[in-house]
Amino acid sequence: MILGRSIPLLLRRILLLLAACAVLGPLAACSGSGSGSEPGAPAGAVVLAAASLQESLTEVADAFAEQGHSRPVLSFAGTSALARQVEGGAPADIFLSADEQWMDELERAERLAPNTRIDLLTNELVVVAPVDWASAGRDPFAGGGRIAIADPQAIPAGRYARAGLEGIGRWDELQSRLVPAENVRAALALVEGGQVDRAIVYATDAQASRKVAVIYRFTSGSHPPIRYPAALLAGSKHPDARAFLEFLRSIEGRAIFRSHGFGIAQ
């Protein structure tokens, strides 16, 4: 009888472990070892971050570790997917969102540690094409080809893309040519690989790629401001989590983000 009652508890523990593995993905094993840490080093704080932060946040984490802290464990994905993991109770310490809407939702659900939310970064929206695309004097959407965007139903970059196209009066005209992607980096990969002709991505994504060129920049007034908030999660217990959150907006941290094309939120 004792064994029979223990089976549901064991099953719940297994499901929780699988959820944690899904969040951390290839960047950290379920043993908790931080990506890039020395063998035997303590695991760092777990940071869930929007896909567009991959290069910049990796460099920031390296700089933080060089100061003697445990290196944060970074997990990148679409903001909506990460927010849902947080809502489901996935073990993590810090969340960096690509928009305010998902952070607002987590705050309403009391998933954020009180008084830790900060506005961290800003970004711009651009259209990219392969580097050999002759853009001089051309309509950036001319030619009838397909255009990749992050999923506008859920992903911040996709919502900004839709708002930008609506803002310039092109959404209805171009909607049938749009190819929704899992996140903004997936949209970038589609144009890099030649599966689509253009993509609407963040300016920082374009800067991170040598295979594409910016052929159009949306004006700031054509879409809502692009802001990246960050916050400590309510369940965080890692001793370095607050220190890393502060390091994100330190002089050194901001300099790294600027070098990758981000603006600093005021």
N, C-alpha and C positions, 0 to 999 in steps of 0.2 A: 504493500500500500504506500509506503514512504517513497519507493522508487517511482510509482505511478504519479504521485503528486508533484515530483520534482521535474518531470519531463517538460511541462509547459514553461517552467522557469528557465530550464536549460535552453529551450528553443528561443525564448526571448533574448537570452544573452548572445546566442549565435547570430540572431538577426541584427542585434545592435552592433556586433563586431563587423558584420558584413556591411552595414551602413557606413561605419567609420572607414572601412577600406575603400568604399565607393567614393567617398569625399576626398580622401587623400590621394587616391589614384597612384600613378607611377612615381609621384614625387616623394612618397614616404611609404615604407612597408608598415604593416600593422604592428610590428614590433615597436614603432614609435621613433625609429632612427631618423634624424633630420637629414634632408638632402644635402650632400656635400660635406657632412660632418666627418671628423676623424673617427676611426673605429673606437668604440667605447665611449665616445663623447655623449653627454646628456642630450636628450631630445629637446629641441627648441619648441617655442610656442607655435601652435598650429594657426596658420593664416589662410583664410579663404578669400581669394581675390579675383576680380574681374579679369577676363582673358586678355584684355588690352594692356594690362599692367605687367605682363610676363617679363620682359627684358629689364624694365626699370626697377621693379620690386626685387627681382633676383639680385641686381647690383646693390640695392639698398640693404638687403639681407646679408650679403657678403660684407659690406662695410660695418654693419652692426656686429657681426661675428668677429671682425678684426679688432673690435674694442674689448674683447674678452667674454662676450655673451655667448650662450648657446645659439647656434644658427637656427632661425625660424624654419619651420616646415611649411613650405608654400604649396598651395593647391589652387590651380587656375581653371576656371570654367566660365560659362555664361552666368551673369549675375542672378538671373532667375533660378537657375538650377542650384546654385549655392545657397540662396536665400531659403529655398524649400528644404534643403538639408538642415539649415539652422532651425527652421520651424519644426523639423522632425526630431530635434534634439541631438544632432550629430556632434561629436566632441570637437570643439574648436575654441580658439581664444580671441581671434580678431577677424572682423569682416570688413572688406573693402569693396564697396559697391560702385558700379559705373553710373548710377543715378540715385536720386533722392527718394524715388517712389518705393523701391524695395526696402531701403533702410527705414522709411516711414512705417512700412508694414511691420517690420520686425520690432520697431520701437513700440508700436501699438500692442503687439503681442508680448511685450515685456521680455524680449529676448536679448536686449542690450543692457550692459551694465550702466546704471544711472550716471549721468553727467560725464560720459566718456565720448560721446559722439562729436566728431569734428568734420568740418568741410575741408578737404585736403587739396584736391586738384581740380583743374578745368581742362577742357579739350576742345577741338574743333572738328567739324564734319567735312569730309572731302570725297570727291570721286576720283578713283584711280583706274588706270588702264596699263597694259603692258608698256614697257619703256620705249618701244619702237612705234607707239601709236602717235601719228602726226596730228597734234591737237591745235596747231596755230589757226586761230580764227574759226574753229569748228564748234558746233554745238556738242557739248560733252556727251549727250545722249543720242547723237545721230548714228545712223547705220543699221538700226533694227536689231542689234545683238542683245543678248541677255545680260541682266545686271544683278549681281549678287548683293544681298543685304542681310544683316542679321534678322532673325524672325521678328517682325514688327508686333506680333501678338504678345510677346513675352520679354524679349531682350532689349535692354536700353538702347543699344546702337541702332536696332531696327526701328524702335519708336522714334528716335531722333531722325532717322532717315526718312520715315514717312512724313514726319512733321516738316522736314526740310523740303521734300518734294511738294507737299501741299503749300508750303510757304512761297514757292516759286511757280505755283500753278501747273505742276507737271505730274502729280500723283495719278489722276484718272487716265492720262495718256500713257503712262509708263507701267501701270500696275500689272498688265498682262505679261510684261517682259521681266518682271522681278523674280529672282530665285532666292527664297528664304533659306538661311543657313543657321546652324545651331548656335553660333555666336559670331562676334565680329572677326575673330581670327579665321574661322572657317570660311567666312565670306571672302576674306583676303586670299586665302589659299585657293579658292576657286578661280580667281583671276590670275593668280601666279601660275596655276597649272594649266591655264588655257581652256578651262571648262566654260567660262563666261568671258564676255568682252570687257566688262567693267564691274566695279564694286563700289559701294558707298561704305566708307569706313571712317575711323577716327584718323586725324592727322598723324597721331603718334604711331598708328599701325603702318601707315604709308612710309614714315621715316624708318621703321624697323625693317623694311623690305628693300632689297636691291633689284627686285624683278618688276616693280611697278613705278609709275610716275603719277603725280597729282595733276589732273587735267581740269579740275574745277574745285573751288572752295565755296561752301555755302556761307552766306553772310550770317552773322550772329542773330540778326533779327528774324531769320526764316525758320528758326526752331527754338525750343526752350533752351536755356543755358545748360551746358553739359558740365555737371559737377560730380565729383567722386567723394562721397562721405566715407569716413572710417569710424569704427567703434569697437570697443572691447565688448565681448559677448558675456551675457549674464553668468554663464556657467564656467567662465575662465578661472583657473586656479594656478596657471603657470607663473612663476615668479618673475619671468622676463617679459611677460605680455604687455604690461603697462609701459615698461621702458621702451619696448619696440614701437608702441603706438606713439610715444613722444618722439622717438628718433625719426619717425616718418616726416615730422614737420620741423625737425632740427635744421640748422643751416646746411649741414652736410647732406641730409636726406633730400631737402628741397633742391639743392644743386644737382643731385643725381636725376631727380624727376625732370628738372628743366633741361638737362642734357639730352633727354629722350623726347623732348617736344611738348611736355605738359606745361600748363600754366599753373600758378599757385593760387588757390582760392583765397579770397580776402575775407 
